[in-house]
Amino acid sequence: MKAEVSVIIPAYNHERFVGAAVESVLGQSYDRLQLIVIDDGSTDRTGEVVQGYDDPRLTYVHQENQDAYNALNRGLEMADGDFIAILNSDDVYFPERLEKLVGVQQETGAQCLFTDVVPIDDAGGELLDPDFGWNQWHRRNRAFYLAAGDLYTAFLKGNFMVTTSNLFLTGEAARKVGKFCSLRYLHDYDYIFRVMLACPGKVRYLHEEQLLYYRIHDGNTLSEAAILGREQDRRVIGKYLLAALPEDLRPLVSAGSERLVELERELNEVQATLGQAPAEPGIRRQVRGLLRSLGRKLSARS
């Protein structure tokens, strides 16, 4: 008998998009699955749309609004499949995604897999312009990974997994890693670091496979996220940079990296006061150099 995949969709006020998300799961070429939709207190027609699907593989649960990480954790508690997959309610799976990921897992023994993604707009149109800002950001992160050749090092540079929707794990790995943390915007970023630490050498990035549509719209580019997300980003990177190091090196790296960040801010303030254009970002080069120098130590973990 084929292994079962439990797919969790945390949903909140996505009546426009949740139908496409649900259909992309129920229409998978790999059909032995359960779909768990956790409606996190939606005030629009999200619940009505989901409950309009008549499929015995679909379970719908409504709860008071508690943020996405709590909805995900409730879904994890309910999931009993051999594999766990996640899909946000505004994203869409390629039809063959689960079949391909199950196949690769069974061939390689990987405990977690993720793929490349295709960005789409509100209407589902692909955002393929290479000069589009998101594409430039993602291309830089991918290039850094391909040059570094090490997942953990590359994730310190940026979250090229992109989204919680990209996570596919064995049930064993999900139980080992545990619940999502209470970060509103970066619970996926924190989670993938914990997966890499819990399953060293067992996380695979299928960088040549695009098996997920990632939707970019006003709802996920909020100004609040631009500020709070970066604050959370800083904490996550600091935490997992130190987590990968021997204890005797952690105070050294912590002090040095914090001072480099302070110097970057101080230089920007001085240049703004003097009316000068920002100088060549030498401090950023030093940070990149620090990451590269740590790569040899980190590569043993991935």
C-alpha positions in Angstrom: 0.0 0.0 0.0 1.2 3.5 -0.8 2.4 5.8 2.0 -0.2 8.4 3.1 0.6 12.1 2.9 -1.1 14.5 5.4 -1.5 17.9 3.9 -2.2 20.8 6.3 -3.7 24.1 5.0 -3.8 26.9 7.5 -6.4 29.3 6.2 -7.3 32.9 7.1 -9.6 35.2 5.0 -8.5 33.8 1.7 -11.9 33.2 0.1 -10.5 34.3 -3.3 -7.6 31.8 -3.2 -8.4 28.9 -0.9 -10.4 27.0 -3.5 -7.4 26.8 -5.8 -5.3 25.6 -2.9 -7.8 22.9 -2.0 -8.2 21.8 -5.6 -4.5 21.6 -6.1 -4.3 19.1 -3.2 -7.3 17.0 -4.1 -6.2 16.9 -7.7 -2.7 15.5 -7.0 -1.5 12.6 -9.1 -0.6 11.0 -5.8 -4.0 10.4 -4.4 -3.5 8.6 -1.1 -3.7 11.6 1.1 -5.6 13.4 3.8 -6.2 17.1 3.6 -6.7 19.0 6.9 -7.8 22.6 6.6 -7.6 24.7 9.8 -9.7 27.9 9.4 -8.0 30.3 11.8 -11.1 32.5 12.5 -11.8 33.7 9.0 -14.4 36.4 8.8 -15.0 36.1 5.0 -16.3 33.1 3.1 -13.2 30.9 3.5 -15.0 28.3 5.5 -18.0 28.2 3.1 -15.7 27.7 0.2 -13.7 24.8 1.8 -16.9 23.1 3.0 -18.3 23.2 -0.5 -15.9 20.4 -1.5 -17.3 16.9 -1.1 -14.3 14.6 -0.7 -13.8 12.1 2.1 -10.1 12.9 2.3 -10.9 16.5 3.4 -11.3 17.5 7.1 -12.3 21.1 7.9 -11.8 22.6 11.4 -12.7 26.2 12.5 -11.0 27.9 15.4 -10.7 31.4 16.9 -8.0 33.5 15.3 -4.6 32.5 16.8 -2.1 33.2 14.0 -0.8 30.8 11.4 1.7 29.0 13.6 -1.1 27.9 16.0 -3.2 26.7 13.1 -0.2 24.8 11.8 0.4 23.2 15.1 -3.2 22.1 15.4 -2.9 20.5 12.0 0.2 18.7 13.0 -1.6 17.3 16.0 -4.3 15.9 13.7 -2.0 14.6 11.0 -1.3 10.9 11.0 0.2 10.3 7.6 3.6 8.8 6.8 4.5 12.2 5.4 3.6 15.7 6.3 3.1 18.5 3.8 2.0 22.1 4.2 0.2 24.5 1.8 -0.8 28.0 2.7 -4.3 28.9 1.6 -3.1 31.3 -1.1 -0.5 29.1 -2.7 -1.0 26.2 -5.2 0.7 22.8 -5.7 1.8 21.6 -9.1 -0.3 18.5 -9.9 2.7 16.1 -9.6 4.3 17.7 -6.5 3.5 15.0 -3.9 4.2 12.1 -6.3 7.6 13.5 -7.1 8.6 14.3 -3.5 7.4 10.9 -2.2 9.5 9.2 -5.0 12.6 11.2 -4.2 12.2 10.5 -0.5 11.9 6.8 -1.0 15.0 6.8 -3.3 17.2 8.9 -1.0 16.0 8.5 2.5 15.7 12.3 3.0 13.8 13.4 6.0 12.8 16.8 4.5 12.5 18.0 1.0 11.7 21.3 -0.7 11.7 22.6 -4.2 12.1 25.7 -6.2 8.9 27.9 -6.6 7.2 29.9 -9.3 5.8 33.3 -8.1 2.3 34.2 -9.2 0.0 37.2 -8.8 -3.5 37.6 -7.5 -5.0 36.2 -10.7 -2.6 33.3 -10.9 -0.4 34.8 -13.6 3.3 33.8 -13.4 5.6 36.7 -12.4 8.6 35.8 -14.7 10.2 39.2 -15.3 13.8 38.8 -14.2 13.9 42.4 -13.1 10.9 41.9 -10.7 12.2 42.6 -7.2 11.2 39.3 -5.7 12.9 37.4 -8.6 16.1 39.3 -8.0 16.0 38.5 -4.3 15.3 34.8 -4.9 18.0 34.6 -7.6 20.6 36.0 -5.3 19.7 33.5 -2.6 19.8 30.6 -5.0 23.2 31.7 -6.4 24.6 31.9 -2.9 23.4 28.3 -2.2 24.9 27.0 -5.4 28.2 28.7 -4.7 28.3 27.6 -1.1 27.2 24.1 -1.7 25.9 23.9 1.9 22.3 24.3 3.0 22.8 25.6 6.5 25.3 28.2 5.4 23.0 29.3 2.5 20.0 29.6 4.8 21.9 32.0 7.0 22.1 34.3 3.9 18.4 34.0 3.1 15.3 31.9 3.2 15.4 30.4 -0.3 12.8 27.8 0.8 10.5 30.9 0.6 7.4 29.7 2.4 5.9 27.2 4.7 4.1 25.8 1.7 7.4 24.3 0.5 7.8 22.0 3.5 7.6 18.2 3.0 8.7 16.0 5.8 8.5 12.4 7.0 6.2 11.9 10.0 9.3 10.9 11.9 11.1 14.2 11.2 8.0 16.2 12.1 7.7 14.5 15.4 11.4 15.0 16.1 11.3 18.7 15.3 8.0 19.4 17.1 5.8 22.5 16.9 6.2 25.7 15.0 7.5 28.6 17.1 5.4 31.7 17.9 6.9 34.0 15.3 4.2 35.6 13.2 6.1 36.0 10.0 9.2 33.7 10.2 8.0 30.5 11.8 8.9 28.7 8.6 12.5 30.1 8.6 13.0 29.1 12.2 11.4 25.7 11.5 13.8 24.8 8.6 16.8 25.5 10.8 15.4 23.2 13.4 14.9 20.5 10.8 18.5 20.8 9.6 19.8 20.5 13.2 17.4 17.6 14.0 18.1 15.7 10.8 21.7 16.5 9.7 22.5 15.5 6.2 18.9 14.5 5.5 17.4 17.7 4.1 17.4 18.1 0.3 16.7 21.1 -1.9 15.5 20.1 -5.3 16.6 23.3 -6.9 15.9 22.2 -10.5 12.3 21.3 -9.8 9.6 24.0 -9.7 6.7 22.3 -8.0 4.9 25.1 -6.1 3.2 28.3 -7.1 3.9 31.0 -4.5 1.4 33.9 -4.5 2.6 37.4 -4.1 -0.1 40.0 -3.3 -1.0 42.8 -1.0 -1.9 40.4 1.8 1.7 39.1 2.1 3.6 42.3 1.5 2.4 44.4 4.4 4.4 47.3 5.7 4.2 45.8 9.2 5.8 42.7 7.9 8.7 44.7 6.4 9.6 45.9 9.8 8.6 43.2 12.2 9.7 40.5 9.7 13.2 41.9 9.6 13.5 42.1 13.3 12.5 38.5 13.6 14.9 37.7 10.7 17.7 39.2 12.7 16.9 37.1 15.8 16.5 33.8 13.8 19.8 34.3 12.0 21.7 35.2 15.2 20.2 32.2 17.0 21.0 29.6 14.4 24.4 31.0 13.4 25.5 30.4 17.0 23.7 27.1 17.2 25.9 25.6 14.5 29.2 26.6 16.3 31.2 25.0 19.1 30.3 26.6 22.4 33.7 28.1 22.8 33.3 30.1 19.6 29.8 31.4 20.2 30.8 34.5 22.3 33.4 35.5 19.8 31.1 35.3 16.8 28.2 36.9 18.7 30.3 39.9 19.7 31.9 40.3 16.3 28.7 40.0 14.2 26.8 42.4 16.5 29.5 45.0 16.1 29.5 44.6 12.4 25.8 45.3 12.3 26.3 48.3 14.6 29.0 49.7 12.4 26.8 49.4 9.3 24.1 51.4 11.0 26.6 54.0 12.4 28.1 54.5 8.9 24.7 55.0 7.3 23.8 57.6 10.0 27.1 59.5 9.5 26.8 59.5 5.7 23.2 60.7 6.0 24.3 63.6 8.3 27.2 64.6 5.9 24.9 64.3 2.8 27.1 61.6 1.3 26.1 58.6 -0.8 26.5 55.3 1.0 30.0 54.0 0.7 30.9 50.6 -0.8 29.3 48.1 1.6 32.6 46.7 2.9 31.0 45.6 6.2 28.5 43.6 4.2 31.4 41.9 2.5 32.9 41.2 5.9 29.7 39.5 7.0 29.6 37.4 3.8 33.2 36.5 4.4 32.3 35.4 7.9 29.6 33.2 6.6 32.0 31.7 4.0 34.6 31.0 6.6 32.1 29.3 8.8 30.9 27.2 5.9 33.6 24.6 6.4 32.4 24.0 9.9 28.7 24.0 9.0 29.1 21.7 6.0 29.7 18.8 8.3 26.1 19.3 9.7 24.2 19.3 6.4 
